[in-house]
Amino acid sequence: MAKKKSILDLYKMKENGEKAVWMVIYDSLFASYAEEAGMDMILCGDSMGMIVYGWQGTVPVTMDMSIAHCQGVRRGAPNTYLIGDMPFGAYHASVEDAVRNAVRFYKEADVDAIKLEGGVAVADKIEAIAKAGMVVFGHIGLTPQSSASMGGFKAQGRTTDSAKAVIEDAIAVWKAGARTLLLEGVPEEVCAYVHKMLPIPVYGIGAGADCDGQVLLAADALGMYKNFTPKFTKKYCDIGAIATHGMSDYIREVKEGAFPAPEHKYKISGDPADFQKLFDEMAPLFEG
């Protein structure tokens, strides 16, 4: 079994030009598949709000929910680098809140890093968490937690003014002490520029190929989430269609009496006459 990567390994991968590959996963089962496949990292993301809980966005996700899901992912993938996603409200009120909640991730969920959204506005929180000895992944561009203020899930950095704001956020996150940066929903040219200028690993989701690696939601890449498919997602298989087909077959076979078949049933051990005698003796207990 491969040894779990460290932040130093991620830097070596950048130096060697080796792309890091990660997925967003929320449970032990799919985490185990990711580890078996050789995934470099797993992000237990607050997108669980939509994927797992059916909400319209990520805002309702709590720290307790995030930690519980991270614990499941860690149990399923004990040898894969795990990033805990700081949910909305976990780091916005104060620096103290930010550090306290980051510590909870480390102590309760055994994560290797935490991720938080925002640039200039959260630089003080990034700095405090980093100074407390924890690895911070920055996340800028299209940031789902603040999508309402952006007018929805819209790409960022498509104009020069917007690109300038993304670049300023990238600089702020780096200078605050983030060890890596995730760019989401920005033009490839903007990501490529940030990648070229920053000495830390720069990863992308919907940000083109000119960066140090890619992340996708497993629910999107594996065809499980049907409500919305981002432009930048590629579907590598269609688990949703397979599951629906399997469930339809199951429903049909039960209703037709084809399931359970003889091979799915347990056999009695002993003389059938003894069991019939037992049933006859017990029958009066069911009366009245």
N, C-alpha and C positions, 0 to 999 in steps of 0.2 A: 504494500500500500504506500502511495506517495506521501512524503512528508508534507505537513501543512506549511504553506508559504508564510513568510513574514513580510513586514513592510520593506525590509532590505532586499528581499527577493523581488518585490515589485519594482524597486529601483534598478536592480540588475537587469530585469526584463526590459525596462526602458532603455538602458544603456546598450543592450544587445539587439535592440530593434525587434524584440519578441512581443507580440500582442498579448495582452491579458484579456481573458474572456470571463465574464461573469453574468449571472442571471439573478432575477428577483424572484424569490421563493419564500413561502410562508409556513411550510409544514415539514415534518420529519420525512414523510414518504417521498416527496419530490426532491428534498434535499439529498436523500440517499441515492436517488438516480443521478443527480448532478455530480455527486462525489464519485460514483462509479464511472461516470463518463469522463472524468478528469477536469471538471470545471475548476478554474483558478480561484474564483471567489464567488460568494453568495451574498447578495444584499437582501436582508429581510426588510422589505420596504413598507411604507405606510400606504402604498397602493392597495394593501389588504382591505382598506376601507371599501373600495369598489369591488375588488375581485372576490374577496371572501365574504364580506358583510353586506354587499349590495347597496351601499350608499352612493350618492352622486359624486362624491369627492373624498379627499383624504382627511379633511378637517376633524371629523368625529373620532378619529383613532386616538386612543389614550396610551400613556406609558405602560400601564399594566397589560394592555392587549399586546403592545409591541414586544415587551419583554417575554410574555408567554409564548408568542410565536417564535421569537429568537431562540428560546429554550428548546422548542421542538426542532427547529432547523439544526441547532447544534447537536442534538441527540442523533439526528439522521445523518449529519455530515461532520463527524468529530475531527476530521483531518482536512477540512476546507476553510480557507480564510473567510471569516464572517463579519459583515458590517451591519450594525444596528442602525436603523433609520430613526432619528429623533422626530417624534410626531409634532404636529402643530400645537403650540402652547407649552412645549417642554423646555423651550429655551428663549422664549420671546419676552418674558416679564423681567428677567434680571440675569446678570452673569452668574449669580449664586444658584439660581434655578437650573441654568444650563449645565454647570459643573455637577450639581447634585444628580441630575437625571442622567448625565453621561456616566457618572460613577455607577449608578444603578444598572445600566446596561452591562458594564464590565463585571460587576460583582454578581449579578443575578443571572445573566445570560451568557457569560463567558465569550463575549464578542472580542474580535481583534481590533475593531475600529468602530467609530460612530460617524454617521453622516448627518449634516444639517444643511438646509437650503438657505440661500441668500449670500450676498456679497458684502458690500460696504456696510449695510445695515446690521449685520451680525458679526462683524470682524472682531469686536470686543469679546464676544462669546467664544469664538474660535480660539482666540489668543488665550483665554483663561482655561479652556479645556485642554489645549495643547500644553500649557505650562503645568497643568496638573498631571502630566505624564501620559496622556491618552492620545491615540492616533485619530486625527480628524480628516475625514473626506469632505471637501467642499462640494457644493452643488449649485450651479448658477445657470442662467438662461431661462428656459421654460421651467419654472418651479411650481409644481402642482399645488402646494399649500397656499400660494398667493395667487392662484389662477384667477380668482374673482377680481382682484385689483388689476389684472392684465386683460380683463374682458373675456376670459375663457382660456382654454388650452391652446394658446397661439404661439407660433414660433417667434423667437426673439432675435435681435441683431440683424434684421433684414434691411434696415436703413443705416446710414452712417451714424446718426444720432443714437439709435438703439444699439448698434455695434460698439460704439464708444462706451455706453453704459455697461455692456457685457464685459468689455476689456477692463474697465475700471473695477468691476466686481472681481474679476479674476486676479488682478493685482492685489486687491485688498485681502482676498482669501489667502493668497500665497504669503503675503507679508505678515498676516496674522498667525501663521504657523501651520496651516493645513498641509498635510503631507501629500495629498493627491487632490485632483479637481475633476469633477464630472460636469461636462457641458451637455445640456439637453435642449433639443429643438432650436438649434442655431444653424445658419448656413455653414457649409464646409470651409469657406474662406476664413470665417471668423474663428472657427475652431482651429484651423491650421495655423493661423497667426498666433493664437494663445499657446498652442502646442510648441511652436517654434521658440517663443520668447520665455516660457516658464521652464525652470529646471526640474520641477516636480512632474510625476506622471499625470498626464491629462487624458481622461477617458471620455467617450462619447456615447450618447443615446440620441439618435436623430441628429447627429452633428457631423456626418461624413466619415471618411476613412482615415483622414490625416491626423491621427492621434495614437495614443499608446494602448488602446484596447476598446472593447465594446461591451455594453450591457443591454439586455433585453428582458422584459417581463416573461417569465416562463409561460404565463397564461396567454400571452400574445403569440409567442414563438411556437408554442405547441398546440395552438388552436383551441384553447379552452374557454376564452372569454369572447362572447359574441356581441356585447353591447356596443363596443367601439374598438376599431382597429386603427392605431396610429399609422400615418403615412410611412414612417421609418421602419415599421415592423415587417419582417419576413416570417412567414409561417412555414416552419420546418416539418411539421406533421399536423394532423387534424384530430387530436384526441377527442374534441367535442363531438365530431361526427361519428367517430368510432363508439364513443360512450352512448350516444343517442341510439345508434343502431343496435348496440348490445342490449340496452334497456328495452327497446321495442321488441326484440326477440324474446327476452325474458317475460315480458307482459303477455305476449302471444302464447308462449309455451305453457305458462301457468294457467291461463284461461282455457286452453285446449286440453289440459291434462297431460301434456307431454313432459312436464317437469314437476316434481322430481321423477326421474326414471329409476329403474332398479339399481343402477350403479351409484346413485346418490343416496341410497337408503341404508340404514343400519339393520343388521339381522339380530334376531333374538338368539340367546345362547341357552339351549336346553330344549326340553320337550314342549312343543306348542300346546299340548293338552294341559300341561302344568300352568301355562300362562292363561289359558281359557278358564281354568278352575279359579285362578287368582282374580280374574276379571269378574267372574260370577259372584265371588265372595265379597268383592268391594262394591258391587253395583248398588246394594241397599244404602250405602253411605251417601249416594247422590240423590236419594229420594227426600223430598220436602226440605 
